[in-house]
């Protein structure tokens, strides 16, 4: 009896110790771990900007155009009075800055001719007689162009405008003699998706 009691006590102790080890292992099981922090990566935004256009950013020339014949030799325009058949060509170096690998921007040009607020009848008639058009933007024959950082690497985009005093019938523009108008142009730079063609 004494021997069997010892065996029972030994068995009970073994079961108790094994249960405690199992319970303790289930609650504290762990694996090794480590962490590291990378160096910060700087992120900045792109930009697009139209600079101020001054008189030094344009060159103007004057020549005559007759249908079916070559244009006459152009001379620098210094404010000479226009007559029928004259074409005033103005090249404007528009300051543009575009930043960003995938930045694309559309440059739209909208010229207009307006008589002064205190316009005389001759001013208004001249404004009606003249035609103005965008000949090219960035070297392309269009009134708009899609630009990228590489296409404006020089910092400017050339825009060519032409003001034409058309030929008319005899004495058609007599009442425009002495008139004066102002040439204005608005330039708009708008971001577009990188895949858009220009």
Backbone bond lengths (Angstrom), bond angles and torsions (degrees), N, CA, C in turn:
res aa  C-N    CA-C-N  psi(-1)  N-CA   C-N-CA  omega(-1)  CA-C   N-CA-C  phi
1 X - - - 1.453 - - 1.508 109.08 -
2 X 1.308 115.45 -40.27 1.448 118.56 -179.36 1.525 110.41 -64.57
3 X 1.321 116.98 -39.57 1.467 121.15 179.75 1.503 111.45 -66.11
4 X 1.298 116.48 -39.95 1.467 118.19 -178.09 1.512 110.69 -72.49
5 X 1.348 118.48 -29.41 1.462 120.58 177.65 1.514 109.77 -66.62
6 X 1.342 116.85 -42.52 1.464 119.83 177.53 1.513 111.41 -60.15
7 X 1.336 115.75 -41.52 1.460 119.46 -179.23 1.512 110.74 -63.89
8 X 1.357 115.51 -40.68 1.466 119.33 179.59 1.532 110.40 -66.13
9 X 1.337 117.37 -41.62 1.470 120.94 179.67 1.519 110.01 -65.70
10 X 1.372 116.58 -42.96 1.474 120.13 178.44 1.518 110.92 -62.19
11 X 1.332 116.08 -40.52 1.471 119.60 -179.90 1.522 110.54 -66.46
12 X 1.341 115.88 -39.46 1.461 120.15 -179.79 1.525 110.50 -65.72
13 X 1.354 117.37 -41.92 1.456 121.09 178.29 1.523 111.15 -63.82
14 X 1.320 116.36 -41.43 1.461 120.38 179.80 1.522 110.85 -63.34
15 X 1.350 116.17 -43.32 1.467 119.81 178.67 1.522 111.22 -64.66
16 X 1.339 117.11 -40.98 1.461 121.27 179.81 1.510 111.60 -65.21
17 X 1.319 117.87 -43.43 1.451 121.95 -179.09 1.533 110.43 -66.92
18 X 1.349 116.27 -42.87 1.470 120.01 178.56 1.524 111.05 -62.63
19 X 1.331 117.07 -41.16 1.466 120.57 178.96 1.508 111.47 -64.43
20 X 1.342 117.13 -38.95 1.464 120.73 179.09 1.519 110.35 -66.08
21 X 1.346 118.57 -40.93 1.458 121.54 179.06 1.525 111.04 -64.49
22 X 1.346 115.53 -41.91 1.467 118.95 179.42 1.518 110.77 -65.11
23 X 1.303 116.49 -43.20 1.462 120.25 -179.44 1.527 110.42 -65.17
24 X 1.337 117.05 -42.65 1.467 120.35 -179.46 1.523 110.97 -66.73
25 X 1.297 119.06 -39.88 1.455 122.23 179.62 1.520 111.53 -64.98
26 X 1.320 117.87 -38.31 1.459 121.22 -178.75 1.523 110.88 -67.04
27 X 1.297 119.96 -28.98 1.450 122.43 -176.62 1.518 114.07 -90.70
28 X 1.316 121.67 -17.29 1.472 122.29 -172.50 1.524 112.32 -126.19
29 X 1.330 119.42 16.53 1.453 122.15 -179.68 1.536 109.40 -62.84
30 X 1.357 120.12 132.48 1.465 123.66 -177.58 1.510 109.58 -148.17
31 X 1.390 116.01 156.50 1.458 120.96 173.64 1.522 107.81 -123.85
32 X 1.339 117.66 165.41 1.455 121.26 -179.30 1.521 110.32 -73.90
33 X 1.318 117.27 152.77 1.467 121.76 178.86 1.519 109.67 -149.08
34 X 1.342 115.41 159.26 1.454 120.41 179.11 1.532 107.67 -153.46
35 X 1.311 118.03 152.68 1.466 122.20 177.49 1.524 109.71 -133.76
36 X 1.334 115.40 156.26 1.465 121.21 176.47 1.517 107.82 -145.33
37 X 1.309 117.66 154.59 1.464 122.90 -179.70 1.525 109.43 -118.12
38 X 1.355 116.74 131.47 1.466 120.11 -179.07 1.527 110.27 -79.96
39 X 1.312 115.04 161.53 1.460 120.04 173.03 1.532 108.63 -66.75
40 X 1.327 119.05 144.55 1.469 120.38 -178.61 1.526 112.16 -65.89
41 X 1.346 115.90 141.17 1.460 122.55 176.38 1.526 108.47 -102.53
42 X 1.306 116.75 118.41 1.462 120.33 -179.25 1.525 110.38 -73.83
43 X 1.319 117.43 135.84 1.455 123.54 178.69 1.525 107.70 -126.35
44 X 1.320 116.90 127.50 1.463 120.27 178.73 1.519 109.77 -130.45
45 X 1.320 116.00 158.67 1.458 119.92 -177.65 1.528 110.33 -92.55
46 X 1.328 114.67 154.87 1.456 120.92 174.26 1.517 109.68 -79.93
47 X 1.335 116.48 -177.97 1.454 119.99 -179.35 1.509 109.99 -158.73
48 X 1.313 115.48 160.72 1.455 121.38 169.41 1.517 107.62 -139.44
49 X 1.333 115.27 145.11 1.458 118.82 -173.27 1.525 110.18 -154.49
50 X 1.322 115.22 136.38 1.463 122.34 171.67 1.525 107.65 -101.85
51 X 1.310 116.56 125.80 1.451 119.46 178.96 1.522 111.60 -81.68
52 X 1.302 116.00 178.78 1.462 121.85 177.87 1.526 109.51 -79.28
53 X 1.323 115.85 134.62 1.461 121.11 -179.35 1.523 108.63 -100.21
54 X 1.312 116.11 119.22 1.463 121.00 179.62 1.514 111.68 -111.17
55 X 1.319 116.43 175.99 1.461 120.52 -179.07 1.527 111.71 -63.86
56 X 1.324 117.06 -25.36 1.462 119.88 178.06 1.509 113.70 -73.63
57 X 1.335 117.40 -8.63 1.461 121.79 -178.51 1.524 112.69 -93.41
58 X 1.329 118.29 7.80 1.460 119.55 -178.82 1.516 112.23 -134.55
59 X 1.329 114.25 152.31 1.456 122.28 174.68 1.525 106.33 -127.90
60 X 1.340 116.61 136.62 1.460 121.03 -177.49 1.521 110.13 -126.42
61 X 1.332 114.79 141.51 1.456 120.73 176.90 1.517 109.21 -137.92
62 X 1.322 115.85 158.94 1.461 122.33 -174.92 1.525 109.38 -129.54
63 X 1.333 116.28 135.09 1.466 121.16 176.93 1.522 108.82 -152.46
64 X 1.327 116.33 170.44 1.465 122.23 177.94 1.519 109.31 -105.45
65 X 1.329 115.36 144.24 1.466 121.42 178.59 1.525 108.45 -127.18
66 X 1.317 114.62 126.36 1.466 121.87 177.44 1.520 107.24 -124.67
67 X 1.318 116.86 130.38 1.461 120.87 -179.38 1.525 110.58 -55.71
68 X 1.330 115.65 132.97 1.460 121.02 177.63 1.506 114.65 82.80
69 X 1.328 118.34 3.23 1.465 121.19 -179.60 1.523 109.23 -133.53
70 X 1.332 117.26 155.89 1.479 119.15 176.86 1.531 110.58 -65.14
71 X 1.324 115.37 149.96 1.469 119.45 174.34 1.525 109.35 -61.41
72 X 1.321 115.50 148.98 1.463 118.93 176.10 1.526 109.09 -71.70
73 X 1.316 114.99 167.23 1.460 120.26 179.29 1.528 109.71 -63.96
74 X 1.333 116.43 129.75 1.460 120.84 -178.84 1.520 110.55 -76.46
75 X 1.326 114.81 143.67 1.464 121.27 175.52 1.530 107.36 -122.29
76 X 1.328 117.81 154.59 1.470 119.34 178.02 1.532 110.40 -59.10
77 X 1.314 115.39 138.56 1.461 120.10 178.30 1.521 108.66 -91.16
78 X 1.326 114.73 124.02 1.472 120.20 -179.18 1.523 110.81 -127.24
79 X 1.330 116.05 25.04 1.457 119.76 178.73 1.514 114.12 103.79
80 X 1.343 117.85 12.36 1.452 120.66 179.20 1.540 110.41 -59.46
81 X 1.333 116.06 148.93 1.458 121.20 176.33 1.529 109.42 -71.77
82 X 1.326 116.73 135.39 1.460 121.53 179.74 1.525 110.66 -84.96
83 X 1.334 115.02 148.51 1.462 122.10 176.12 1.525 107.57 -129.13
84 X 1.341 117.47 162.67 1.468 118.83 178.92 1.534 111.86 -52.84
85 X 1.329 114.82 135.96 1.464 122.08 -176.72 1.514 113.31 96.97
86 X 1.332 117.74 -14.06 1.464 121.20 -179.49 1.522 111.43 -75.99
87 X 1.322 114.48 146.14 1.467 122.09 172.59 1.524 107.77 -127.62
88 X 1.303 115.82 123.49 1.460 122.15 175.95 1.522 107.46 -100.72
89 X 1.323 116.45 114.83 1.474 121.11 -179.34 1.525 108.53 -105.06
90 X 1.322 115.01 128.25 1.459 121.05 -178.89 1.528 108.54 -123.94
91 X 1.315 116.30 125.32 1.463 121.97 175.67 1.522 107.85 -107.93
92 X 1.325 115.64 119.41 1.461 121.91 -177.82 1.525 108.93 -109.52
93 X 1.321 116.98 125.37 1.467 121.56 173.91 1.526 107.77 -88.69
94 X 1.326 116.12 96.77 1.459 121.61 -175.41 1.527 109.53 -80.91
95 X 1.342 118.78 119.86 1.465 120.78 179.36 1.530 110.79 -71.16
96 X 1.328 115.96 121.40 1.468 121.70 -178.27 1.518 108.50 -133.61
97 X 1.335 116.18 136.71 1.465 121.27 173.73 1.519 108.74 -127.53
98 X 1.339 116.09 124.26 1.463 121.65 179.07 1.520 107.95 -127.54
99 X 1.327 116.87 127.26 1.461 121.85 -178.57 1.527 109.40 -126.41
100 X 1.328 116.64 132.14 1.463 121.15 178.09 1.513 110.37 132.19
101 X 1.343 116.82 129.80 1.463 121.52 -176.85 1.525 112.07 -52.11
102 X 1.317 117.07 -43.83 1.461 121.30 -177.02 1.521 113.07 -106.14
103 X 1.324 117.18 18.55 1.457 120.05 178.28 1.526 109.96 -74.48
104 X 1.307 115.60 125.61 1.451 122.58 172.54 1.521 106.82 -129.84
105 X 1.322 116.89 141.59 1.456 120.17 -177.79 1.523 109.46 -142.49
106 X 1.310 115.08 140.46 1.460 120.85 177.53 1.520 109.03 -95.47
107 X 1.327 116.23 126.45 1.458 121.79 176.43 1.524 107.83 -101.09
108 X 1.321 116.38 114.11 1.463 122.75 177.92 1.518 108.96 -105.01
109 X 1.332 116.02 137.65 1.462 121.89 -179.46 1.525 108.71 -122.12
110 X 1.323 116.44 129.17 1.467 121.62 -179.37 1.525 108.96 -131.47
111 X 1.345 117.75 98.20 1.470 120.40 179.27 1.523 111.52 -85.10
112 X 1.319 116.23 158.16 1.466 120.54 177.41 1.519 109.57 -152.67
113 X 1.322 115.18 152.52 1.461 122.37 176.47 1.516 107.76 -116.11
114 X 1.329 116.37 128.02 1.460 119.86 -178.46 1.522 110.07 -135.30
115 X 1.314 114.98 143.25 1.461 120.20 173.14 1.518 108.17 -82.13
116 X 1.301 116.61 156.57 1.461 120.86 -179.83 1.523 110.28 -63.01
117 X 1.333 116.24 159.38 1.472 120.19 -178.80 1.522 111.42 -60.65
118 X 1.330 116.18 -30.17 1.472 120.39 177.57 1.526 109.31 -99.39
119 X 1.353 116.55 44.21 1.456 121.88 -172.30 1.522 112.10 -65.03
120 X 1.318 113.82 140.80 1.467 121.01 172.08 1.526 107.64 -87.47
121 X 1.311 118.68 166.65 1.469 120.14 175.21 1.532 112.16 -55.52
122 X 1.334 117.72 -36.15 1.470 120.83 178.89 1.529 110.86 -66.17
123 X 1.342 117.41 -38.64 1.474 121.07 177.46 1.526 110.19 -60.90
124 X 1.308 116.72 -48.80 1.462 121.36 -178.40 1.521 110.96 -63.06
125 X 1.330 116.60 -40.01 1.463 120.48 -179.70 1.523 110.81 -66.83
126 X 1.333 117.49 -39.67 1.466 120.60 178.27 1.528 110.39 -65.34
127 X 1.333 116.92 -41.33 1.465 120.40 178.44 1.520 110.79 -60.45
128 X 1.347 116.67 -36.33 1.466 120.47 178.22 1.527 111.53 -72.88
129 X 1.326 116.69 -31.44 1.462 120.57 -175.40 1.524 112.55 -77.08
130 X 1.317 118.35 -36.83 1.462 121.79 -174.98 1.523 112.06 -76.39
131 X 1.324 114.44 147.91 1.467 121.67 173.12 1.522 108.29 -114.35
132 X 1.338 116.62 142.37 1.463 120.62 176.08 1.520 108.44 -129.21
133 X 1.333 115.91 139.50 1.460 120.54 -178.21 1.523 110.03 -146.11
134 X 1.343 114.88 154.26 1.460 121.75 172.45 1.523 106.75 -89.89
135 X 1.311 117.38 117.79 1.464 121.54 -179.45 1.524 110.71 -83.21
136 X 1.330 117.46 -43.70 1.463 120.32 -179.10 1.522 110.73 -158.29
137 X 1.340 114.40 154.10 1.466 122.35 174.03 1.526 106.99 -131.29
138 X 1.321 116.52 121.59 1.455 120.04 -179.96 1.514 113.17 63.27
139 X 1.325 117.57 27.51 1.458 121.34 179.39 1.508 114.40 89.17
140 X 1.339 117.95 -11.09 1.466 121.59 179.49 1.519 109.68 -97.09
141 X 1.324 116.24 139.00 1.466 121.41 -178.02 1.523 109.81 -76.18
142 X 1.319 116.19 85.31 1.463 122.01 -178.83 1.520 108.31 -166.26
143 X 1.345 115.09 166.40 1.468 119.93 177.92 1.519 111.44 -91.58
144 X 1.338 116.50 3.44 1.457 121.24 -179.80 1.521 108.83 -148.63
145 X 1.325 117.16 158.80 1.455 121.02 179.38 1.523 109.78 -154.03
146 X 1.335 116.36 142.86 1.470 121.63 175.11 1.526 107.75 -90.32
147 X 1.329 115.90 124.15 1.460 121.90 -175.56 1.525 110.42 -110.87
148 X 1.326 115.45 154.65 1.463 122.46 176.07 1.526 107.51 -135.67
149 X 1.337 117.75 170.00 1.469 119.04 179.03 1.533 112.87 -56.32
150 X 1.325 117.71 -35.53 1.469 119.34 -178.79 1.527 111.77 -74.96
151 X 1.331 117.83 -30.73 1.464 119.40 -178.07 1.526 112.69 -76.11
152 X 1.319 117.25 -14.77 1.472 120.32 177.29 1.526 110.22 -120.09
153 X 1.326 115.17 33.65 1.467 119.64 -178.13 1.519 111.67 -60.26
154 X 1.337 117.09 -28.53 1.458 120.31 179.39 1.503 113.70 -81.65
155 X 1.341 117.28 -7.47 1.457 120.94 176.92 1.513 115.25 91.94
156 X 1.347 118.33 -6.12 1.457 120.69 178.38 1.524 110.43 -137.94
157 X 1.332 115.01 156.61 1.465 122.02 175.82 1.531 107.08 -123.22
158 X 1.338 118.62 121.59 1.464 119.73 -179.66 1.529 111.41 -75.45
159 X 1.313 116.00 131.34 1.464 122.90 176.87 1.524 107.55 -122.96
160 X 1.325 116.29 126.19 1.468 120.65 -179.16 1.529 109.77 -108.75
161 X 1.328 114.83 125.64 1.463 122.47 177.66 1.526 108.54 -116.41
162 X 1.328 116.31 150.31 1.456 120.55 174.16 1.518 110.20 -132.15
163 X 1.331 115.13 131.46 1.460 122.57 173.51 1.522 106.37 -108.71
164 X 1.327 116.52 121.61 1.458 121.34 -176.17 1.522 111.09 -114.88
165 X 1.326 114.82 130.69 1.467 120.95 171.94 1.531 105.03 -99.48
166 X 1.315 117.86 99.25 1.469 119.54 -169.92 1.523 112.79 -69.46
167 X 1.334 114.29 156.00 1.457 119.90 171.11 1.532 107.38 -68.64
168 X 1.272 116.79 143.09 1.460 120.61 177.71 1.515 110.37 -133.70
169 X 1.284 115.45 -171.09 1.461 119.69 175.64 1.532 109.08 -76.21
170 X 1.323 115.78 166.22 1.462 120.98 -178.76 1.531 110.88 -55.55
171 X 1.309 116.23 127.99 1.480 126.34 178.92 1.526 114.02 65.66
172 X 1.355 117.95 12.77 1.476 120.34 -177.23 1.525 112.03 -60.43
173 X 1.330 117.27 -39.02 1.471 120.14 -174.32 1.525 112.38 -106.98
174 X 1.319 117.33 21.98 1.463 119.57 -178.72 1.525 112.53 -58.16
175 X 1.342 116.35 -35.60 1.462 118.11 -177.32 1.522 112.80 -80.98
176 X 1.347 117.69 2.92 1.471 121.27 173.98 1.521 111.52 -97.28
177 X 1.331 116.91 -3.06 1.468 121.23 -178.68 1.533 109.36 -61.72
178 X 1.318 115.52 131.01 1.468 121.09 -179.92 1.521 113.41 84.24
179 X 1.324 116.75 1.19 1.465 119.62 -179.41 1.519 112.67 -74.47
180 X 1.324 115.09 159.54 1.467 121.41 179.58 1.524 108.97 -141.46
181 X 1.329 115.97 133.52 1.461 121.14 177.79 1.519 109.17 -133.34
182 X 1.324 115.73 163.71 1.460 121.80 177.51 1.528 109.50 -112.06
183 X 1.318 114.93 137.06 1.463 121.41 174.85 1.519 108.30 -96.95
184 X 1.317 115.68 123.63 1.468 121.72 176.16 1.526 108.39 -123.51
185 X 1.313 115.98 157.30 1.465 120.66 175.08 1.518 108.45 -148.25
186 X 1.311 115.51 136.02 1.465 119.98 175.14 1.521 108.35 -105.17
187 X 1.315 115.43 141.58 1.460 122.70 -178.90 1.527 107.82 -121.78
188 X 1.317 116.30 127.06 1.463 120.95 -178.07 1.517 109.15 -124.89
189 X 1.337 116.27 127.42 1.460 122.89 179.22 1.523 108.14 -111.49
190 X 1.340 117.22 119.50 1.465 122.36 -174.57 1.521 110.24 -130.20
191 X 1.339 117.13 129.78 1.463 119.84 178.31 1.518 110.12 -66.70
192 X 1.346 115.92 141.26 1.462 123.02 176.84 1.520 108.13 -131.41
193 X 1.356 118.91 163.32 1.463 120.65 177.12 1.534 111.25 -59.10
194 X 1.323 115.97 148.11 1.458 120.78 -175.03 1.519 113.28 -60.17
195 X 1.337 117.40 -27.38 1.462 119.73 -177.83 1.513 114.14 -86.77
196 X 1.335 118.69 -1.98 1.457 119.82 -177.18 1.513 110.75 -71.88
197 X 1.324 115.43 132.50 1.460 120.91 -179.27 1.518 110.32 -83.55
198 X 1.321 115.99 150.43 1.453 119.99 179.42 1.505 112.39 -120.53
